[in-house]
Amino acid sequence: MIDSRRLLVVADDLVSRAKVGAPSQTALRRAISTAYYAIFNHIVRSAADTLVGAKHRKSPRYALIYRAFEHARMRQVSELLDKHTLGGKARNALGMSEPLPDVRDIATAFANLQEWRHWADYDPAGTISRSDAKEMVAQAELAIRKLDSLPIEERKNLLVFMMTSSRL
């Protein structure tokens, strides 16, 4: 099983790797990508643990929930939640007219990290600073903590909303 907290350690190690001088662009790009996958895997693992149960991690049902998440869908939902007032479908799915601040923070971090990961993995031009990479790792870490601290009903609503493929 992928351990999101271990991925954050790896990402931080990549950023901190060079003791003298700047770390390589490869290390910084890999750190950003790893930070994104830390939050992604934490979300899907949290959903599967919440909906199926951690004791069933080896079951086909657990794998089905774990694999049900789509990166693009999660990004769409994150962008919907990164607002002060929710639209109709988001309002119905979450049972509130405005997202909790922690839900907005999680959504913002997820969308930011996905955007940075795409840039880091696919854009050959430009450079990433150590401070940018550190910021992305910190955002992933904070979002993971906030997801874990959400009240269970709000966490379930968020996770199911991120997982479903109904039209927005």
C-alpha positions in Angstrom: 0.0 0.0 0.0 1.2 3.5 -0.9 2.0 5.5 2.2 1.3 9.2 1.5 3.4 10.3 4.5 6.4 8.4 3.2 5.9 10.0 -0.2 6.1 13.4 1.5 9.4 12.3 3.2 10.7 11.3 -0.2 9.6 14.6 -1.7 11.3 16.6 1.1 14.5 14.5 0.7 14.6 15.4 -3.0 14.2 19.1 -2.2 16.9 18.9 0.5 19.2 16.6 -1.3 22.0 19.0 -2.3 23.9 20.2 0.8 25.9 22.7 -1.3 24.3 24.6 -4.2 21.0 24.1 -5.7 19.4 20.7 -6.1 19.1 19.4 -9.7 16.0 20.3 -11.7 15.3 16.6 -12.0 15.2 16.3 -8.2 12.9 19.4 -7.8 10.5 18.3 -10.5 10.4 14.8 -9.0 9.7 16.3 -5.6 6.7 18.2 -6.9 5.3 15.2 -8.7 5.8 13.1 -5.6 4.1 15.7 -3.4 1.1 15.6 -5.8 0.9 11.8 -5.6 1.1 12.0 -1.8 -2.1 14.0 -1.7 -3.8 12.0 -4.4 -3.0 8.7 -2.8 -4.0 10.0 0.6 -7.4 11.1 -0.7 -8.1 7.7 -2.4 -6.9 5.7 0.5 -9.0 7.8 2.9 -12.0 7.2 0.8 -11.5 3.5 0.6 -10.7 3.3 4.3 -13.8 5.4 5.1 -16.2 3.7 2.7 -15.0 0.1 2.8 -12.8 -0.1 5.9 -9.1 -0.3 6.4 -9.4 -3.9 7.6 -10.6 -4.8 4.0 -7.6 -3.3 2.2 -6.9 -6.6 0.4 -10.5 -7.0 -0.9 -11.7 -6.4 -4.4 -14.2 -3.9 -3.1 -11.4 -1.8 -1.5 -9.5 -1.9 -4.8 -12.6 -0.8 -6.7 -13.0 2.3 -4.6 -9.3 3.0 -4.6 -9.2 2.9 -8.4 -12.5 4.8 -8.9 -10.9 8.2 -8.6 -9.9 10.1 -11.8 -7.4 12.9 -11.7 -9.3 15.1 -14.1 -12.6 14.7 -12.1 -10.8 15.4 -8.8 -9.4 18.6 -10.4 -12.9 19.7 -11.6 -14.3 19.1 -8.1 -11.4 20.9 -6.5 -12.1 24.0 -8.7 -15.8 23.9 -7.8 -14.9 23.8 -4.1 -12.4 26.6 -4.4 -15.1 29.2 -4.1 -16.9 31.0 -1.3 -20.3 30.0 -2.6 -21.0 26.6 -4.1 -23.0 25.9 -7.2 -26.1 23.7 -7.1 -24.6 20.3 -7.6 -21.8 21.0 -5.1 -24.3 22.4 -2.7 -26.4 19.3 -3.0 -23.5 16.9 -2.8 -22.0 18.5 0.3 -25.2 19.6 2.0 -23.9 23.2 2.5 -24.0 26.5 0.5 -20.3 27.3 1.2 -17.5 24.9 1.8 -15.7 24.7 5.1 -12.4 26.6 5.1 -10.5 23.3 5.4 -12.4 21.8 2.5 -11.5 24.9 0.4 -7.9 24.6 1.5 -7.7 20.9 0.5 -9.3 21.7 -2.9 -7.0 24.6 -3.5 -3.9 22.5 -2.6 -5.0 19.6 -4.8 -5.6 21.8 -7.9 -2.4 23.7 -7.3 -0.4 20.5 -6.9 -1.9 18.9 -10.0 -1.1 22.0 -12.1 2.5 22.1 -10.8 2.9 18.3 -11.3 1.8 18.7 -15.0 4.2 21.5 -15.4 7.0 19.6 -13.7 6.4 16.4 -15.6 5.6 17.7 -19.0 7.1 21.1 -19.7 10.8 20.9 -20.6 11.3 24.7 -20.4 11.7 26.8 -17.3 13.2 26.0 -13.9 11.8 25.3 -10.5 13.2 26.9 -7.4 13.9 25.1 -4.3 11.5 27.4 -2.5 8.7 26.6 -5.0 9.3 22.8 -4.5 9.3 23.2 -0.7 6.1 25.2 -0.9 4.4 22.4 -2.9 5.5 19.8 -0.4 4.3 21.9 2.4 0.9 22.4 0.7 0.5 18.6 0.3 1.4 18.0 3.9 -1.0 20.6 5.2 -3.9 19.4 3.0 -3.3 15.8 4.2 -3.5 17.0 7.8 -6.6 19.0 7.1 -8.3 16.1 5.3 -7.6 13.8 8.3 -9.0 16.4 10.7 -12.3 17.0 8.9 -15.4 15.8 10.8 -16.3 12.4 9.4 -19.5 13.4 7.6 -17.8 16.3 5.8 -14.9 14.0 4.9 -17.3 11.4 3.5 -19.1 14.1 1.5 -15.9 15.5 0.1 -14.5 12.1 -0.8 -17.6 10.8 -2.5 -18.0 14.1 -4.4 -14.4 13.8 -5.6 -14.9 10.2 -6.6 -18.2 10.3 -8.5 -18.4 10.9 -12.2 -21.8 12.6 -12.3 -22.0 15.6 -14.5 -21.1 18.9 -12.9 
